[in-house]
Amino acid sequence: MTSKIIGIGAALPPLVYEQREIFDELGYDRHFWPIFRDAGIQNRHFAVPLGEIKTLSLQEQQERYRSEAAKLSLTAARDCLNGVLPADLGLIVSAHCTAFGFPGPTLAHFLGKSLGCSPGTYYENIASMGCEAGFPGLKRCWDFFVHTRKPALMVSCELSSCSYYPDNEGCDRENGYELLRSNAIFADAAAAILVGSDDSPRHPVIRDTATLTDPEFEAELGYVWRNGRLRVRLGRRIPDIAAALVSRVLSDV
């Protein structure tokens, strides 16, 4: 039985804002506008209304993440199933890092209950890996399917509007204005992928995977705790580093 990606799903919050709206609401000095303008982004989706993003306490951020991530993740999961019955799922993996609104039971457990999965379904949660979490999640689903022949679902949901860190109007110059730059690009969404097997020629076969981790760059991207909140790390070299690492791992595939 060939392992394949047999379903892909996604969900976006209904609130959509143009870059200029976001820039003005965050209160940055006009001299910083080119950073937003030249980000290559026209609109962004947020789960939290733009006017509330700066006002939420840490507790409120977690509560808002829980309610909004639940809705978006469930929509993405349902969009992904592609005719597979929830009762037939063998594994659900969830991933998130922008908040901790599901400390346990996890987001995966919530999805299993909401979808109506079997009591024998396995659940796993990947935390604190950010954008990277999708790949180990896919790998876990593939490993599970190869071993059990039961479909496996992976759902990732990141809500950057639930992890806003006060930037003091762009005066925080740490690491090349990393807060300013992060506020110019990140947004909210949920995405899902289903690993299984079928006869459709449209669905890609999973032949193999490869990964590369270089600890030299571990401080370039992620989060740190600062003043009781999550504060983003965003090195200015990320585009160049990512391109170089991708080239290295592809050369080994």
Accessible surface in RSA format (square Angstrom, percent):
REM  Atomic radii and reference values for relative SASA: ProtOr
REM  Chains: A
REM  Algorithm: Lee & Richards
REM  Probe-radius: 1.40
REM  Slices: 20
REM RES _ NUM      All-atoms   Total-Side   Main-Chain    Non-polar    All polar
REM                ABS   REL    ABS   REL    ABS   REL    ABS   REL    ABS   REL
RES MET A   1   145.22  75.2  79.14  52.4  66.07 157.3  87.70  74.6  57.52  76.2
RES THR A   2    65.71  46.7  54.92  55.7  10.78  25.7  24.73  33.2  40.97  61.9
RES SER A   3    10.49   8.9   6.74   9.0   3.75   8.6   2.00   4.3   8.49  11.9
RES LYS A   4    13.21   6.4  13.21   8.1   0.00   0.0   3.48   3.1   9.73  10.4
RES ILE A   5    27.09  15.4  26.01  19.4   1.08   2.6  26.01  18.7   1.08   2.9
RES ILE A   6     8.14   4.6   7.95   5.9   0.18   0.4   7.95   5.7   0.18   0.5
RES GLY A   7     8.55  10.5   0.00   N/A   8.55  10.5   7.85  21.5   0.70   1.6
RES ILE A   8   124.13  70.6 102.64  76.5  21.48  51.8 102.64  73.9  21.48  58.3
RES GLY A   9     1.82   2.2   0.00   N/A   1.82   2.2   1.35   3.7   0.47   1.1
RES ALA A  10    62.70  57.7  49.78  76.8  12.92  29.4  50.01  70.4  12.70  33.6
RES ALA A  11     9.67   8.9   2.21   3.4   7.47  17.0   9.54  13.4   0.13   0.3
RES LEU A  12   101.48  56.5  78.06  55.8  23.42  58.9  78.06  54.8  23.42  63.0
RES PRO A  13     2.49   1.8   1.33   1.2   1.17   4.2   1.60   1.3   0.90   5.6
RES PRO A  14   122.24  89.1  93.07  84.8  29.17 106.0 103.41  85.4  18.83 117.0
RES LEU A  15    60.79  33.9  58.81  42.1   1.98   5.0  60.79  42.7   0.00   0.0
RES VAL A  16    70.48  46.4  45.21  40.9  25.27  60.9  45.21  39.3  25.27  68.5
RES TYR A  17    33.77  15.8  32.98  18.8   0.78   2.0  24.73  18.6   9.04  11.1
RES GLU A  18    93.10  53.5  92.93  70.3   0.17   0.4  18.57  35.9  74.53  60.9
RES GLN A  19     8.82   4.9   7.79   5.7   1.04   2.5   7.76  16.5   1.06   0.8
RES ARG A  20    99.15  41.6  99.01  50.5   0.14   0.3  48.58  66.4  50.57  30.6
RES GLU A  21    81.39  46.7  73.55  55.6   7.83  18.7  36.65  70.9  44.73  36.5
RES ILE A  22     2.06   1.2   2.06   1.5   0.00   0.0   2.06   1.5   0.00   0.0
RES PHE A  23     2.95   1.5   2.95   1.8   0.00   0.0   2.95   1.8   0.00   0.0
RES ASP A  24    83.01  58.1  61.58  61.3  21.44  50.7  32.69  76.9  50.32  50.2
RES GLU A  25    75.68  43.4  61.69  46.7  13.98  33.3   7.46  14.4  68.22  55.7
RES LEU A  26     9.21   5.1   6.50   4.7   2.71   6.8   6.50   4.6   2.71   7.3
RES GLY A  27    31.64  39.0   0.00   N/A  31.64  39.0  23.67  65.0   7.97  17.9
RES TYR A  28    16.15   7.5   1.60   0.9  14.55  37.9   1.48   1.1  14.67  18.1
RES ASP A  29    69.49  48.7  58.82  58.5  10.66  25.2  27.20  64.0  42.28  42.2
RES ARG A  30   174.01  73.1 161.84  82.5  12.16  29.0  61.77  84.4 112.24  68.0
RES HIS A  31   127.80  69.8 104.67  72.8  23.13  59.2  85.36  88.0  42.44  49.4
RES PHE A  32    39.23  19.6  38.74  24.0   0.49   1.3  39.23  23.8   0.00   0.0
RES TRP A  33    46.19  18.5  46.19  22.4   0.00   0.0  35.12  18.7  11.07  18.0
RES PRO A  34    50.47  36.8  49.56  45.2   0.91   3.3  49.83  41.1   0.63   3.9
RES ILE A  35    63.59  36.2  53.29  39.7  10.29  24.8  59.56  42.9   4.02  10.9
RES PHE A  36     0.00   0.0   0.00   0.0   0.00   0.0   0.00   0.0   0.00   0.0
RES ARG A  37   128.77  54.1 108.06  55.1  20.71  49.3  45.35  62.0  83.41  50.6
RES ASP A  38    98.24  68.8  65.89  65.6  32.35  76.5  35.01  82.4  63.23  63.1
RES ALA A  39    33.94  31.2   1.96   3.0  31.98  72.8  13.21  18.6  20.73  54.9
RES GLY A  40    77.74  95.9   0.00   N/A  77.74  95.9  44.08 121.0  33.65  75.4
RES ILE A  41    50.67  28.8  35.97  26.8  14.71  35.4  40.71  29.3   9.96  27.0
RES GLN A  42   136.32  76.2 122.48  89.5  13.84  33.0  43.73  93.1  92.59  70.2
RES ASN A  43    68.62  47.3  49.61  47.9  19.01  45.8   9.06  21.8  59.56  57.6
RES ARG A  44     8.05   3.4   5.60   2.9   2.45   5.8   6.62   9.0   1.43   0.9
RES HIS A  45    46.85  25.6  45.80  31.8   1.05   2.7  29.40  30.3  17.45  20.3
RES PHE A  46     9.32   4.7   9.32   5.8   0.00   0.0   9.32   5.7   0.00   0.0
RES ALA A  47     8.58   7.9   0.07   0.1   8.51  19.4   1.33   1.9   7.25  19.2
RES VAL A  48     0.00   0.0   0.00   0.0   0.00   0.0   0.00   0.0   0.00   0.0
RES PRO A  49    44.80  32.6  44.80  40.8   0.00   0.0  44.80  37.0   0.00   0.0
RES LEU A  50    13.12   7.3  12.02   8.6   1.10   2.8  12.02   8.4   1.10   3.0
RES GLY A  51    47.91  59.1   0.00   N/A  47.91  59.1  24.46  67.1  23.45  52.5
RES GLU A  52    64.00  36.7  63.90  48.3   0.11   0.3  26.16  50.6  37.85  30.9
RES ILE A  53     9.42   5.4   8.39   6.2   1.03   2.5   8.39   6.0   1.03   2.8
RES LYS A  54    89.23  43.5  63.50  39.0  25.72  61.2  36.97  33.3  52.25  55.7
RES THR A  55    98.17  69.8  67.64  68.6  30.53  72.8  65.67  88.2  32.49  49.1
RES LEU A  56    12.37   6.9  10.16   7.3   2.21   5.6  10.23   7.2   2.14   5.8
RES SER A  57    48.62  41.1  44.88  59.9   3.74   8.6  43.56  92.8   5.05   7.1
RES LEU A  58    58.91  32.8  56.04  40.1   2.87   7.2  56.04  39.4   2.87   7.7
RES GLN A  59   113.64  63.5 109.29  79.9   4.36  10.4  44.52  94.8  69.13  52.4
RES GLU A  60    78.28  44.9  76.19  57.6   2.09   5.0  22.79  44.1  55.49  45.3
RES GLN A  61     4.62   2.6   4.62   3.4   0.00   0.0   0.00   0.0   4.62   3.5
RES GLN A  62    29.58  16.5  29.20  21.3   0.38   0.9  26.54  56.5   3.04   2.3
RES GLU A  63    97.02  55.7  87.51  66.2   9.51  22.7  41.47  80.2  55.55  45.4
RES ARG A  64    63.11  26.5  60.45  30.8   2.66   6.3  11.38  15.5  51.73  31.4
RES TYR A  65     0.00   0.0   0.00   0.0   0.00   0.0   0.00   0.0   0.00   0.0
RES ARG A  66   102.88  43.2 102.74  52.4   0.14   0.3  36.29  49.6  66.60  40.4
RES SER A  67    54.61  46.1  44.56  59.5  10.05  23.1  47.78 101.8   6.83   9.6
RES GLU A  68    31.47  18.1  31.47  23.8   0.00   0.0   0.11   0.2  31.36  25.6
RES ALA A  69     0.00   0.0   0.00   0.0   0.00   0.0   0.00   0.0   0.00   0.0
RES ALA A  70    12.39  11.4  12.34  19.0   0.05   0.1  12.35  17.4   0.04   0.1
RES LYS A  71   123.25  60.1 116.35  71.4   6.90  16.4  81.93  73.7  41.32  44.0
RES LEU A  72    15.19   8.5  14.87  10.6   0.32   0.8  15.19  10.7   0.00   0.0
RES SER A  73     0.00   0.0   0.00   0.0   0.00   0.0   0.00   0.0   0.00   0.0
RES LEU A  74    25.82  14.4  25.82  18.5   0.00   0.0  25.82  18.1   0.00   0.0
RES THR A  75    75.04  53.4  70.81  71.8   4.23  10.1  47.19  63.4  27.86  42.1
RES ALA A  76     0.00   0.0   0.00   0.0   0.00   0.0   0.00   0.0   0.00   0.0
RES ALA A  77     0.00   0.0   0.00   0.0   0.00   0.0   0.00   0.0   0.00   0.0
RES ARG A  78   138.99  58.4 121.26  61.8  17.73  42.2  44.76  61.2  94.22  57.1
RES ASP A  79    87.54  61.3  62.62  62.3  24.92  58.9  18.65  43.9  68.89  68.7
RES CYS A  80     0.16   0.1   0.00   0.0   0.16   0.4   0.00   0.0   0.16   0.2
RES LEU A  81    14.45   8.0  14.45  10.3   0.00   0.0  14.45  10.1   0.00   0.0
RES ASN A  82    89.86  62.0  57.41  55.5  32.45  78.1  19.44  46.8  70.42  68.1
RES GLY A  83    75.71  93.4   0.00   N/A  75.71  93.4  43.92 120.5  31.80  71.2
RES VAL A  84    30.33  20.0  20.94  19.0   9.39  22.6  26.38  22.9   3.95  10.7
RES LEU A  85   114.38  63.7 113.68  81.3   0.71   1.8 113.68  79.8   0.70   1.9
RES PRO A  86    31.65  23.1  31.65  28.8   0.00   0.0  31.65  26.1   0.00   0.0
RES ALA A  87    59.07  54.3  46.50  71.8  12.57  28.6  46.50  65.5  12.57  33.3
RES ASP A  88    75.86  53.1  66.09  65.8   9.77  23.1  19.29  45.4  56.57  56.4
RES LEU A  89     4.47   2.5   0.00   0.0   4.47  11.2   0.00   0.0   4.47  12.0
RES GLY A  90     3.72   4.6   0.00   N/A   3.72   4.6   3.55   9.7   0.17   0.4
RES LEU A  91     0.00   0.0   0.00   0.0   0.00   0.0   0.00   0.0   0.00   0.0
RES ILE A  92     0.00   0.0   0.00   0.0   0.00   0.0   0.00   0.0   0.00   0.0
RES VAL A  93     0.13   0.1   0.13   0.1   0.00   0.0   0.13   0.1   0.00   0.0
RES SER A  94     0.00   0.0   0.00   0.0   0.00   0.0   0.00   0.0   0.00   0.0
RES ALA A  95     0.01   0.0   0.01   0.0   0.00   0.0   0.01   0.0   0.00   0.0
RES HIS A  96     4.94   2.7   3.66   2.5   1.28   3.3   3.92   4.0   1.02   1.2
RES CYS A  97    13.45  10.2  11.81  13.2   1.64   3.9   2.51   6.4  10.94  11.8
RES THR A  98     7.53   5.4   6.97   7.1   0.55   1.3   6.97   9.4   0.55   0.8
RES ALA A  99     0.04   0.0   0.00   0.0   0.04   0.1   0.00   0.0   0.04   0.1
RES PHE A 100    76.56  38.3  69.08  42.8   7.48  19.5  69.81  42.3   6.75  19.3
RES GLY A 101     6.77   8.3   0.00   N/A   6.77   8.3   3.48   9.5   3.29   7.4
RES PHE A 102     7.04   3.5   1.76   1.1   5.28  13.7   1.82   1.1   5.22  14.9
RES PRO A 103   117.50  85.6  74.87  68.3  42.63 155.0  85.16  70.3  32.34 201.0
RES GLY A 104    46.83  57.8   0.00   N/A  46.83  57.8  19.14  52.5  27.69  62.0
RES PRO A 105    95.13  69.3  86.75  79.1   8.37  30.4  93.64  77.3   1.48   9.2
RES THR A 106    26.05  18.5  25.39  25.7   0.66   1.6  25.27  33.9   0.78   1.2
RES LEU A 107     0.00   0.0   0.00   0.0   0.00   0.0   0.00   0.0   0.00   0.0
RES ALA A 108     0.00   0.0   0.00   0.0   0.00   0.0   0.00   0.0   0.00   0.0
RES HIS A 109    75.36  41.2  69.59  48.4   5.77  14.8  48.44  49.9  26.93  31.3
RES PHE A 110    60.47  30.3  54.49  33.8   5.98  15.6  59.78  36.2   0.69   2.0
RES LEU A 111     0.00   0.0   0.00   0.0   0.00   0.0   0.00   0.0   0.00   0.0
RES GLY A 112     1.69   2.1   0.00   N/A   1.69   2.1   0.38   1.0   1.31   2.9
RES LYS A 113   182.04  88.8 155.43  95.4  26.61  63.4 108.14  97.3  73.91  78.7
RES SER A 114    40.08  33.9  12.93  17.3  27.15  62.5  14.25  30.3  25.83  36.2
RES LEU A 115    20.64  11.5   2.46   1.8  18.18  45.7   4.58   3.2  16.06  43.2
RES GLY A 116    48.47  59.8   0.00   N/A  48.47  59.8  32.29  88.6  16.18  36.2
RES CYS A 117    20.91  15.8   0.23   0.3  20.68  48.6   0.29   0.7  20.61  22.2
RES SER A 118    40.54  34.3  34.44  46.0   6.10  14.1  20.08  42.8  20.46  28.7
RES PRO A 119   145.68 106.2 105.62  96.3  40.06 145.6 118.89  98.2  26.79 166.5
RES GLY A 120    57.43  70.8   0.00   N/A  57.43  70.8  40.39 110.8  17.04  38.2
RES THR A 121    11.03   7.8   0.00   0.0  11.03  26.3   0.81   1.1  10.22  15.4
RES TYR A 122   136.73  63.8 134.09  76.3   2.64   6.9  88.79  66.7  47.94  59.1
RES TYR A 123    61.49  28.7  35.11  20.0  26.38  68.7  25.04  18.8  36.45  44.9
RES GLU A 124    60.27  34.6  53.77  40.7   6.51  15.5  29.12  56.3  31.16  25.4
RES ASN A 125    50.88  35.1  18.97  18.3  31.91  76.8   6.61  15.9  44.28  42.8
RES ILE A 126    30.03  17.1  26.64  19.8   3.39   8.2  29.81  21.5   0.22   0.6
RES ALA A 127    45.86  42.2  29.07  44.9  16.78  38.2  29.07  40.9  16.78  44.5
RES SER A 128    82.34  69.6  51.15  68.3  31.18  71.8  38.26  81.5  44.08  61.8
RES MET A 129    69.76  36.1  55.77  36.9  13.98  33.3  45.26  38.5  24.50  32.5
RES GLY A 130    16.29  20.1   0.00   N/A  16.29  20.1  12.99  35.7   3.30   7.4
RES CYS A 131   113.61  85.9  78.07  87.1  35.55  83.5  42.07 106.6  71.55  77.1
RES GLU A 132   104.48  60.0  92.46  69.9  12.02  28.6  43.49  84.1  60.98  49.8
RES ALA A 133     0.64   0.6   0.64   1.0   0.00   0.0   0.64   0.9   0.00   0.0
RES GLY A 134    31.18  38.4   0.00   N/A  31.18  38.4  25.61  70.3   5.56  12.5
RES PHE A 135    82.92  41.5  75.80  47.0   7.12  18.5  79.40  48.1   3.52  10.1
RES PRO A 136    39.15  28.5  32.86  30.0   6.29  22.9  35.71  29.5   3.44  21.4
RES GLY A 137     0.00   0.0   0.00   N/A   0.00   0.0   0.00   0.0   0.00   0.0
RES LEU A 138    32.85  18.3  32.85  23.5   0.00   0.0  32.85  23.1   0.00   0.0
RES LYS A 139    69.43  33.9  69.22  42.5   0.21   0.5  41.20  37.1  28.22  30.1
RES ARG A 140    77.73  32.6  75.70  38.6   2.03   4.8  31.68  43.3  46.05  27.9
RES CYS A 141     0.00   0.0   0.00   0.0   0.00   0.0   0.00   0.0   0.00   0.0
RES TRP A 142    35.70  14.3  35.70  17.3   0.00   0.0  34.85  18.6   0.86   1.4
RES ASP A 143    59.73  41.8  52.96  52.7   6.77  16.0  21.64  50.9  38.09  38.0
RES PHE A 144    13.19   6.6  11.05   6.8   2.14   5.6  13.19   8.0   0.00   0.0
RES PHE A 145     3.12   1.6   3.12   1.9   0.00   0.0   3.12   1.9   0.00   0.0
RES VAL A 146    72.55  47.7  61.95  56.1  10.60  25.5  61.95  53.8  10.60  28.7
RES HIS A 147   158.67  86.7 129.80  90.2  28.87  73.9  83.32  85.9  75.35  87.7
RES THR A 148    46.52  33.1  23.40  23.7  23.13  55.1  30.32  40.7  16.21  24.5
RES ARG A 149   100.50  42.2  84.23  42.9  16.26  38.7  39.61  54.1  60.88  36.9
RES LYS A 150   111.34  54.3 111.10  68.2   0.24   0.6  55.62  50.1  55.72  59.4
RES PRO A 151    24.75  18.0  24.75  22.6   0.00   0.0  24.75  20.4   0.00   0.0
RES ALA A 152     0.00   0.0   0.00   0.0   0.00   0.0   0.00   0.0   0.00   0.0
RES LEU A 153     0.00   0.0   0.00   0.0   0.00   0.0   0.00   0.0   0.00   0.0
RES MET A 154     5.92   3.1   5.92   3.9   0.00   0.0   5.92   5.0   0.00   0.0
RES VAL A 155     0.00   0.0   0.00   0.0   0.00   0.0   0.00   0.0   0.00   0.0
RES SER A 156    25.74  21.8  23.44  31.3   2.30   5.3  13.42  28.6  12.32  17.3
RES CYS A 157     0.20   0.2   0.00   0.0   0.20   0.5   0.20   0.5   0.00   0.0
RES GLU A 158    36.30  20.8  34.16  25.8   2.14   5.1  34.11  66.0   2.19   1.8
RES LEU A 159     0.00   0.0   0.00   0.0   0.00   0.0   0.00   0.0   0.00   0.0
RES SER A 160    25.54  21.6  18.77  25.0   6.77  15.6  11.49  24.5  14.05  19.7
RES SER A 161     3.19   2.7   0.00   0.0   3.19   7.4   3.15   6.7   0.05   0.1
RES CYS A 162     0.61   0.5   0.00   0.0   0.61   1.4   0.00   0.0   0.61   0.7
RES SER A 163    14.10  11.9   4.09   5.5  10.01  23.1   2.80   6.0  11.30  15.8
RES TYR A 164    20.65   9.6  15.47   8.8   5.18  13.5  14.21  10.7   6.44   7.9
RES TYR A 165    22.96  10.7  18.91  10.8   4.05  10.5  13.60  10.2   9.36  11.5
RES PRO A 166    73.51  53.6  64.43  58.7   9.08  33.0  65.37  54.0   8.14  50.6
RES ASP A 167     2.51   1.8   1.49   1.5   1.02   2.4   1.85   4.3   0.66   0.7
RES ASN A 168   113.30  78.1  97.67  94.4  15.63  37.6  33.63  80.9  79.67  77.0
RES GLU A 169   108.14  62.1  99.84  75.5   8.30  19.8  16.75  32.4  91.39  74.6
RES GLY A 170     0.77   1.0   0.00   N/A   0.77   1.0   0.11   0.3   0.66   1.5
RES CYS A 171    84.19  63.7  63.22  70.5  20.97  49.3  20.01  50.7  64.18  69.2
RES ASP A 172    39.18  27.4  29.95  29.8   9.22  21.8  16.68  39.3  22.50  22.4
RES ARG A 173   172.47  72.4 158.16  80.6  14.32  34.1  44.33  60.6 128.15  77.7
RES GLU A 174    76.14  43.7  62.92  47.6  13.22  31.5  38.40  74.3  37.74  30.8
RES ASN A 175    70.47  48.6  48.43  46.8  22.04  53.1  23.02  55.4  47.45  45.9
RES GLY A 176    23.35  28.8   0.00   N/A  23.35  28.8  13.75  37.7   9.60  21.5
RES TYR A 177    57.18  26.7  57.18  32.5   0.00   0.0  41.00  30.8  16.18  19.9
RES GLU A 178     3.53   2.0   3.30   2.5   0.23   0.6   0.00   0.0   3.53   2.9
RES LEU A 179     4.25   2.4   3.99   2.9   0.25   0.6   3.99   2.8   0.25   0.7
RES LEU A 180     0.19   0.1   0.16   0.1   0.02   0.1   0.16   0.1   0.02   0.1
RES ARG A 181    37.44  15.7  36.68  18.7   0.76   1.8  29.89  40.9   7.55   4.6
RES SER A 182     6.69   5.7   5.55   7.4   1.15   2.6   2.56   5.5   4.13   5.8
RES ASN A 183    26.53  18.3  20.37  19.7   6.16  14.8   5.28  12.7  21.25  20.5
RES ALA A 184     0.89   0.8   0.89   1.4   0.00   0.0   0.89   1.2   0.00   0.0
RES ILE A 185    66.03  37.6  54.66  40.7  11.37  27.4  54.66  39.4  11.37  30.8
RES PHE A 186    64.02  32.0  59.27  36.7   4.75  12.4  61.21  37.1   2.81   8.1
RES ALA A 187    33.77  31.0  18.48  28.5  15.28  34.8  19.99  28.2  13.77  36.5
RES ASP A 188     4.06   2.8   0.00   0.0   4.06   9.6   0.98   2.3   3.08   3.1
RES ALA A 189    40.15  36.9  35.08  54.1   5.07  11.5  35.24  49.6   4.90  13.0
RES ALA A 190     2.03   1.9   0.00   0.0   2.03   4.6   1.05   1.5   0.97   2.6
RES ALA A 191    53.25  49.0  51.01  78.7   2.24   5.1  51.26  72.2   1.99   5.3
RES ALA A 192     5.29   4.9   0.00   0.0   5.29  12.0   2.75   3.9   2.54   6.7
RES ILE A 193    32.23  18.3  32.23  24.0   0.00   0.0  32.23  23.2   0.00   0.0
RES LEU A 194     0.00   0.0   0.00   0.0   0.00   0.0   0.00   0.0   0.00   0.0
RES VAL A 195     0.00   0.0   0.00   0.0   0.00   0.0   0.00   0.0   0.00   0.0
RES GLY A 196     0.15   0.2   0.00   N/A   0.15   0.2   0.15   0.4   0.00   0.0
RES SER A 197    39.17  33.1  12.84  17.1  26.33  60.7   3.25   6.9  35.92  50.3
RES ASP A 198    52.46  36.7  31.40  31.2  21.07  49.8  36.67  86.3  15.79  15.7
RES ASP A 199   146.86 102.9 117.98 117.4  28.88  68.3  41.64  98.0 105.22 104.9
RES SER A 200    29.73  25.1  22.50  30.0   7.23  16.7  22.48  47.9   7.25  10.2
RES PRO A 201   133.96  97.6  94.30  86.0  39.66 144.2 106.39  87.8  27.58 171.4
RES ARG A 202   198.48  83.3 166.85  85.1  31.64  75.3  69.43  94.9 129.06  78.2
RES HIS A 203    30.11  16.5  25.80  17.9   4.31  11.0  17.67  18.2  12.44  14.5
RES PRO A 204    73.80  53.8  62.89  57.3  10.91  39.7  73.80  60.9   0.00   0.0
RES VAL A 205    54.43  35.8  32.03  29.0  22.40  54.0  32.07  27.9  22.36  60.6
RES ILE A 206    21.52  12.2  10.55   7.9  10.97  26.4  14.27  10.3   7.25  19.7
RES ARG A 207   194.36  81.6 167.09  85.2  27.27  64.9  70.14  95.9 124.22  75.3
RES ASP A 208   108.07  75.7  85.81  85.4  22.25  52.6  23.16  54.5  84.91  84.7
RES THR A 209    33.43  23.8  10.58  10.7  22.85  54.4  13.32  17.9  20.11  30.4
RES ALA A 210    41.86  38.5  18.18  28.1  23.69  53.9  26.59  37.4  15.27  40.5
RES THR A 211   104.84  74.6  77.44  78.5  27.40  65.3  61.64  82.8  43.20  65.3
RES LEU A 212    52.63  29.3  25.37  18.1  27.26  68.5  30.02  21.1  22.61  60.8
RES THR A 213   111.23  79.1  82.20  83.3  29.03  69.2  67.03  90.0  44.20  66.8
RES ASP A 214    31.65  22.2  20.23  20.1  11.42  27.0   4.64  10.9  27.02  26.9
RES PRO A 215    94.85  69.1  85.29  77.7   9.57  34.8  88.29  72.9   6.56  40.8
RES GLU A 216   130.27  74.8  95.49  72.2  34.77  82.8  46.69  90.3  83.58  68.2
RES PHE A 217    41.76  20.9  34.11  21.1   7.65  19.9  35.04  21.2   6.72  19.2
RES GLU A 218   133.86  76.9 111.36  84.2  22.50  53.6  45.32  87.7  88.54  72.3
RES ALA A 219    60.94  56.0  52.40  80.9   8.54  19.4  52.58  74.0   8.36  22.2
RES GLU A 220    29.31  16.8  28.38  21.5   0.92   2.2   4.68   9.1  24.63  20.1
RES LEU A 221    82.48  45.9  64.17  45.9  18.31  46.0  64.17  45.1  18.31  49.3
RES GLY A 222    29.22  36.0   0.00   N/A  29.22  36.0  28.65  78.6   0.57   1.3
RES TYR A 223    61.86  28.9  35.18  20.0  26.68  69.4  24.89  18.7  36.97  45.6
RES VAL A 224    34.30  22.6  27.59  25.0   6.71  16.2  34.30  29.8   0.00   0.0
RES TRP A 225   144.65  58.0 119.38  57.8  25.27  59.3  93.50  49.9  51.15  83.0
RES ARG A 226    84.08  35.3  81.09  41.3   2.98   7.1  32.69  44.7  51.38  31.1
RES ASN A 227   135.34  93.3  91.65  88.6  43.69 105.2  38.02  91.5  97.32  94.1
RES GLY A 228    48.77  60.1   0.00   N/A  48.77  60.1  36.79 101.0  11.97  26.8
RES ARG A 229    47.71  20.0  47.71  24.3   0.00   0.0   9.17  12.5  38.54  23.4
RES LEU A 230    14.01   7.8  11.17   8.0   2.83   7.1  11.17   7.8   2.83   7.6
RES ARG A 231     1.69   0.7   1.69   0.9   0.00   0.0   0.00   0.0   1.69   1.0
RES VAL A 232    18.84  12.4  17.58  15.9   1.26   3.0  17.58  15.3   1.26   3.4
RES ARG A 233    83.14  34.9  83.14  42.4   0.00   0.0   7.84  10.7  75.30  45.6
RES LEU A 234    12.64   7.0  12.64   9.0   0.00   0.0  12.64   8.9   0.00   0.0
RES GLY A 235     3.11   3.8   0.00   N/A   3.11   3.8   1.61   4.4   1.50   3.4
RES ARG A 236   169.10  71.0 143.27  73.0  25.83  61.5  41.08  56.1 128.02  77.6
RES ARG A 237   124.63  52.3 122.65  62.5   1.98   4.7  62.77  85.8  61.86  37.5
RES ILE A 238    38.94  22.2  38.89  29.0   0.05   0.1  38.89  28.0   0.05   0.1
RES PRO A 239    96.17  70.1  80.84  73.7  15.34  55.7  89.48  73.9   6.69  41.6
RES ASP A 240   109.79  76.9 102.30 101.8   7.49  17.7  29.25  68.8  80.54  80.3
RES ILE A 241    17.11   9.7  13.57  10.1   3.53   8.5  17.10  12.3   0.01   0.0
RES ALA A 242    46.85  43.1  41.48  64.0   5.37  12.2  46.85  66.0   0.00   0.0
RES ALA A 243    61.74  56.8  50.94  78.6  10.79  24.5  59.84  84.3   1.90   5.0
RES ALA A 244    54.22  49.9  44.04  68.0  10.17  23.1  52.85  74.4   1.37   3.6
RES LEU A 245    36.61  20.4  35.89  25.7   0.72   1.8  36.11  25.4   0.50   1.3
RES VAL A 246    79.41  52.3  78.36  70.9   1.05   2.5  79.28  68.9   0.13   0.4
RES SER A 247    71.29  60.2  60.97  81.4  10.32  23.8  34.89  74.3  36.39  51.0
RES ARG A 248   114.09  47.9 109.32  55.7   4.77  11.4  49.75  68.0  64.34  39.0
RES VAL A 249    26.39  17.4  26.35  23.9   0.04   0.1  26.39  22.9   0.00   0.0
RES LEU A 250   111.91  62.3  98.71  70.6  13.20  33.2  99.10  69.6  12.81  34.5
RES SER A 251    90.02  76.1  48.89  65.2  41.13  94.8  50.19 106.9  39.83  55.8
RES ASP A 252   115.84  81.1  80.19  79.8  35.65  84.3  29.88  70.3  85.95  85.7
RES VAL A 253   125.25  82.4  66.20  59.9  59.05 142.3  91.51  79.5  33.74  91.5
END  Absolute sums over single chains surface
CHAIN  1 A    13084.4      10260.3       2824.1       7402.6       5681.8
END  Absolute sums over all chains
TOTAL         13084.4      10260.3       2824.1       7402.6       5681.8
